[in-house]
């Protein structure tokens, strides 16, 4: 039988090893017996006996693992729990945020085995394999390790989310594409029949599926398929920033875009006119809605795919990250019985998330809530949702007209794009409905003037609008690799100009496995909430400038996006450079 070794000392042959010592914490361990997890946690003062007793009662009722219950209740951090489990089992731990696996180790463990048993191979030295596992007490994992073609295995423990992330990061579905597809394109002719593209085993189908699957694993929001001079590049937008992941011969472009257009039920013959479509996929057991937009460039046809992951749960209004004063101000606006609420910002700034969170806040069984969207991104069981259908002549304007005949109390319009939609929405707000919508504008005050630009009279805007939210998304500093740094003189100038509090130390990410060496992971919203008071309404009617409206709103208590963003810098959540890059500052 293969040796499954518990390596208590760092391996001197592995530079930078992060293996820790397994400690004996109870007399049971000293006697050669395994202590119970609860005894380990209490002996190290990680939980109180009362907390342990309550959690054990929950465990008996639910049959779930004790550690999962403690983490869910907020009594333990997952990493602290992993350290305690390691001491209980006599196993070392490993930091997957810093350690990188070798290609030789990855080749030993098939992806299917690694994912099924949550085994992350790390390094192979003299036929001895180091692995990180998420569950050290599962005998099935031990059996899987014994079947590996190596002489011995060193076992290390890591948090389950770290193992899962490492699997998604290092077992990449695109890793085998280059050799396989390059040869295919080298032999392909410029023109390919539709029958060939539609074949289920065609390399082009495999390629598209791999591109989308890897984007899902990488948390990408968009996929960009872009022909350039001499090559086709594939880029993912992750946390708001584009990153190139694949380069293919230029001859791949027409066939790749044609396959995407077939999936989205678009016209593959028409290559000059921009087109829109969408399709659904199921990858890794996850339902995925994909919106597709194509356009013609000087190098050929480009396609952008927006990925809508059905796993993402809808956020509550309290989870958006608004500071308490802005949150209270916004709550007072959304609970008004009628009027119009606008969420403003550029594409990809989280406007839809804010609108859906607002809808969840105010939706009640006694209200008739109706939406018109393009497309419907989340399904509300108790809300009547309509989707734009250009072929059936259902646009925002025509859909909104039909909604008004359905006796609605609350109306959500996905986006105000034209004068007709804006006018109907304003009239709906004036006739006793609560109307919510999004609008492309740089900040909250300029959103008012976007309505004026669409031809809506100032007195109608001032009397119908009750509030505007301006927002942006900025990237968070990666917790796994955050370290102090010295901002430049220009960055410090912006920081103090926007009201940043005095501080001696600024933090930013240095780059690690978890953030793909970018220093950032995930994003947070920064908001400004403008309440349209009587005084602001009078400024609009008198023809005042957006700056005058903005200044008055600030006098009445509005905190600007720049101020909120710099407050996040003060709290080491993001960086000055990220705020300057993403947030409107003038």
N, C-alpha and C positions, 0 to 999 in steps of 0.2 A: 504493500500500500504506500502511496506517495506521502512524503512527509509534508505536513502543513505546519510550518514553523511560526511561532510567535516571537518576533524579533524585538527583544527588549532594549537592545543597544543600537545606536545608529551604525549603519554600514559604512566603514571608512572608505570603501571604494566608490561611494556615491556622494559627490560633492553637494553641499547644501541640503543634506537630508534633514527633514523636519520631523523625524520619528521621535516620539516622546516616551519616557519611561512609564511602565505600568506600575501603579502604586498599590500596596496592600493597605486596605483601609479598615478592615474588621478582623476580629479573631477567627472568623469563619474562613476568610481567605488565607490567613496565616496557617490554618490547619489543613489547607489543601482543598477546601470546599468553596464553591461559588456562592458569594453573598447575594442576597436578594437586592434588586435595584433600589427598592425603597429604603433598605438599611444603609446602602451606600450614600444615597442622597441625604438622609437624615444625619448620618455620621459626619458629613462634610458641611452641614448647615446650609444645604442648598434648598431644602424645604423643611417646614416645621412638621412635627408629628401630626398635628391637626390637619394640615393641608394634605399630607400623605393619606391619612385615614379617609378623608372625604374623596380623594381621587381613587382610592382602592374600592370604595363603595360604587363609584361611577364605573369602574372597571368591571365589577361583578355584574352590574346591570347591562352594560353594553357589550362586554366581551372583547373590548379593544385593548391595545397595549397601554401599559401604565405611562410610559414615556410620552406617547402621543397625546394622552389626556392632559398631562402636566404642561406640555407645550401649548396645546389648544387653549388652556385656561390662563396662559400668560405667566405661569409660575416658574417656568424654566425657559431659557433660550435653547434652541436646537443644538448649538455648538457646545453649550455647557452639558446638555444631556448626553451628547456623543462622548465627551470626555469622561463622564460618569460611567457610561456603558463600557468604555474601554477599560476603565479600572476594574469594573465588575468582572469582565471577561478575561482580564489579563492580556489585553491586546494593546499595541501601540496605535497612535493616531497619525494621520498624515494630512497636510494642508493642501488640498487640491487647487486652492486659489493660486498657489505659488509653484507647485510641482507640475512639471510637464511630462507626459508619457513619451516613450521612445517608439519609433516605428516598429522595431523588432518586437516590443511587448504587445503592441496593438495587433500585430499579425498572428500572435499566438492564440488570442481569444476571439472567436467569431462574434460579429456584432449581435447576432440573435441570442447567443449565450450571455453576452455581456449585459444586454438589456433585460433579458428574462430574470437573471439572478442579481442584477445590479452589481456587476463586477467591473471595476475599472483597472485594467492592466497598466502598470507604470514603467517598469524597467525589467530587462532580462540580462542577468550577469551570470556567466558560467552555468547556464541551464537552470538557474534559480530565478523564479518570477516573483516580483513584488506586485501585489494587487491591493487596491482599496475596495472595501465592501461597505454596504450600508447596514446590513443586518448580520452581526457576528454570531447570533444564536440560532440561525436557521440551518438545520442539517442539510437541506437541499442545496444550499450554497456551498457547503463543504464538499458534498458529493460532486458538484459541478467542477469545483477546483481540482479534485482528485483525478478527474478525467482529462485534464489538460496535459498536453505532450511535453511536460518538463519534469525534471527530477525532484524539484521541491518548490513550495510556494510560501512566501512570506506574506502574512495577512496583516493588513492595517485597517483601522476603522475610520470612516469619514461620515459627515452628516448626509442623509439621503438626498437632500436637494443639491449638495455639492457633487455627489456621484452622478446624479441624473444630468446635471449641467455639463459635467466633464464628458459624459457619454455623448451628449448632443454636440459638443464642441469638437471632439476628436474623432468620432465615427461619422465622418461627413459623407453624405450620399453623393456629393459631387467629386469626391476624391478620385474615383475611377473613371470619370467622364473624359478627361483629356485624351488618353491613349485610345480609348474605345471610339470616341466620336470623331477625333481628328482624322482617323483612318477612313471613317465613313464619308466625311466631307471631301477627303482627297479623291475618292472614287466617284463622288456624286456628280451628276450633270446639273447645270444651272436650272433646268426646268424639271419639276417633279410633278407627277400626276396626283390628282386628289385621292385616287384609290390607294396610292402608296402611303400618303400621309395618314389616311384613315385606318390603316392596318394596325391591329392591336399590339403587335410585337415590333413595330417599326422603331428604329433607333430614335427618331425625332420625338415619338411619344414618350419613350423612356427618358429622354433628355428633359422635356418639359416637366414631367412628373418629378424628376430629381431636383430641378431648379426650384419648383414650388415647395417641395418637401424640405429642402435645406433652408429655404427662406423662413418656413414655419418654425424650424428648430432654432434658427438664429434670431427669432423674435422680430423679423423684418415686417415693416408695415407696407412697403412697396417693393416691387421688382421692376427695374428699368432694363429693357432690351433695346440697345442702342447701336445701330450701325455707324461706324466711323471709317476713316480712310484706311482701308486694308484689313480691318478686323471687325468683329462683333463683340461688344463688351456687355456683360451682365453685371448690374450693380444692385445691391440691396440698400434700402433706407432703414437703418437701425438707430433707434433713439434720435431720429431727426436728421442724421448725417448719412450721406451716401458712401458706400464702400464697395469697391470692385471685387467680385468673387470669381469671375470666370471670363476668359478671353477665347473666342472662337474665330475660325476663318470667316471672312466677309461673306462667302458663299452660303454660310449657314443662315444668314439673316432672313431671306424671303421665306424659306421653308419653316423656320422656327416661328415667325410671325403668322404664317398661314395656319400652322397647327393651333396656335393660340386663338386665332379668329374662328376656326372651326368649333373649338370648345365653347366660345362665347356666342355662337350662332350669328356671326357677322359675315359680310360679303367678302370672300377671299379674292375675288376678281378685281374689285375696286381697291386700288393701292394709292390713289391720289387724294381721295376725300377722307377727312378724319371720321372715325367711327367710334361708337361706344357699345359695350356689351357686358355680359357677366355670365359666370358659370359657377357651379358648385363642385367641390371635391371632398373626398374623405381620405385623410392622410394620418398615419399613426393613430387611428381611432378617433381623429378629431374632425369635426365638420368645418368646412372652410368655404366662405363665400368670397369670390374673386371678381372684382370689377375691372374691366379692361378698357383702355382708351388707346387708340392708334392715331398716328399722324405721319405725314410724309416730310422727310428732310432731304437735303441735297445728297446724302449718302444712302438713302433708302427709307424704308418704313420702320418707324420706331413704335414700341408698345410699352405701356406702363400698366402694371397690374397692382391694384390695391387689395391687400389681404385683410379680410374681416374674420378674425378667429372667433368661432362660436363658444370657445371655452371661456373667453373673457366675461366675467360677471359685470353687470351694470353697477356703477358706483353710486353710492348714496351721496346726497349733497354734503353731508358732514365729512365724507371721505375725499373731497376734492382738494383739500389742503388750503382753503381760504383761511386767512387769519381771523380770529374771533370777531373783531369789529366789522370786517367786510362780510363775514358770514351772517352776522345779525342784520346788517343792512340789506343784504340780498334776500334773507328770509322775509323781512318786512315787505319787500317788493313783490315776491312771488305769491304771497298769501293775500294780495289784493284781489277783489272779486272780478275785476275787469281791467282792461288796459293792454298795452303791448310791451313785451320784454324782448330786447334784442341782445344776442350774444355775438360779439364782433371779434374779428381776428383774421389772419391769413389762412390759407389752406394748411391743414395739418396742425392747427393750434389747439385742438381739443374741443371745438365748439359743440359738436354733436354729443360728446360725453357730458358736457355741462347741461345741455338741453335735456338729455335723457334723465340725468340725475334730478333735474328740476321737475320733470314730469313724474318721476317716482315719488317726489316729495309731496306733490299736490294731488295726485290721483286718488280718488275715493270712490266708493261704490255708488254714492248718490250723484256723482257727476258723469256727464257724457263727454268723454275725452276722445278727440279724433285727431289724426295726424295725416299729413300728406308728405311723403318722403321720396328721395331718389338716391339709393334704394332704401328699403327698410333694413336697417342694420341689426337692431335688436327687436325681439318680439315681446310685447307686453300682453299677457293673457287677458287683461281687463280693459284694453284700449283698442278702439277701432282704428286700424292703420291702413292707409291707402298708399299705393306705390305708383310713381310716375310711369306712364305707358304711352309713349309718343305715337305708336301705331294706332292706339285707340283714342288718340287726341286727349289723353289725360296729362295735362301739364300742371304746374303749380297753380296757375291762374284758374284753369277750368276745374281742377280738383278742389280748390278752395271754394269756388262758387257752389259746387255740389255739396260740400261739407256744410255750408251755411244753411242748406235746406234739410239737414239732418238734426236740427235742434241741439247743437253742441254747447257745452259750457266752457270747455278748454280746447283750444286749437293749437297744434304744433305744425308750423310750416318749415320744412327742412331748410329752405334757403330762399331769400328774396333776391331774385335775379333781374327783375324788370319792373317797369312802372306799373303795369297792370296788376301784378302780384302784390306790389307794395301798396297800391291804392285799395285793393280789396281787403288786405290785412289791416290797414288803418281804419277802414270803415267798419270792419268786424270788431275792432277794439272799441270804437266809439259807440257801438250798438249793444254793449253789455257783455262781450266775450273777453276771456283772457287769452291773448294770442302770444305765442312764443315763436321766435324764428332766429336764424343766423344771418349774418351779413358780413361781407368782406370789407373790412376797414382797418385802419392802422391802430386806432385806440377807441375808447368809449365815446369821447366827444366828437371825433370825426365820423362816427357812425350816424349821428344825427344829421350831419351834412350830406352823407351819402343818400339819405332819403330825400333831402332837398334837391340833390342833383338828379334824382329820378323823376322830379316834377311834382312831388308832394308839397302842398302849400305849408309854410312855416306854422300857421296857426293850427293846422291839422296834426302836424308832428308834435307840437307842444302839448296839445290836448289829448292825444291818444297814447303817447309813450309814457310809461311809468318808470322804466329803468333800463340801463344798458350795462352789459358786462364786457369789458375788454380783456383779452387774455392772450398769453403766450405759453409755450412749453420750453423749459430749459432742462438740460441734462444734469442729473445728479452726480456728484462725486462718488466714485466707486468706493464702497466701504472697505473692500478687501485690500486696497492698495493706497489709501489716503495717506498723504504725508505733507509736512509743512513745506512751504515755498515762499519766495520773496516776490511779490508783484512788482511790475514795472512802475515807473513814475506816472506814466499815462494812465495805467489801470487804477492806481491809487487816486488820481485826480477824479476819474469818473466815479469811483467808489464814494468819495467824500461829497462830490457834487450832488449825487442822488441820495444823500442822507445816511450813508453807511456809518454805523457806530464805530468809535475808535477801538482798535484791537491790535494786538502785537503779533498774532500768528494767523496766517492764512493757509488753507488746506487745498490740495488738489490730488488727483489720482496719478500715480506714477506708471500705471499700466500693469495688468496681470491677466491670467487666464480668463477670469470671470468677465472682464470688460474688453476682451480682445485687444489689450494693450492700448486702449483709447483713454483710460483714466476716468471714464464715465460709464454709468450703468443705470438704465431707466431714466424717467423724466418726471418733473413735477410742474404743476401749473402755477403761473403767477397771474394775478387778477387785479383789475380795478373796477369798482362798482360805482356807477354814476346813477344817482337817483334824480329823476327829472322833476325837480321842485317847481313851484310857481315862479320863483325868481329866474331859474334857468329857462323856463318856457318864455318868459318875457324877453330874455336876451335873444332867443331864437327869432321871435316875432320882430324884434327891432333890428335884425340884420347884423348882430354881433358876429365876430370871428370865432372859429373853433378854439383859439387860445383864450379868448375871453370866457367862453363857457367852461373850459378846463380850469382856469384860475378860480372861477366862482365855485366850481364843484370841489376843488381842493379846500377852499375856505369853508365849505359846508361839511368837510370831514372826509372827502374821498382820498384814499391813498393810491398813488399812481403805480403802474406796473413796475416802473423803474425802482421806486422805493421798496416795493414788496420783494423785487428780485434781489436788491442789495441787502435786505434783511435776511434773505436766504443765504447770501454770502457771509454775513455776520455769523450765522449759525452753522457755517461750514457745510452747507448742503450743496452749493454749487460754487462756481468760480466767477471772478470778475470778467474774465475773457468770454465766458459763455453768456453772461448777461449782455455784454456789449454786442455779441454776435447775433443774439436772438431777440432781444427786447427793444422796442421802440423807445428811444432815449430823449428825443428833442421836446 
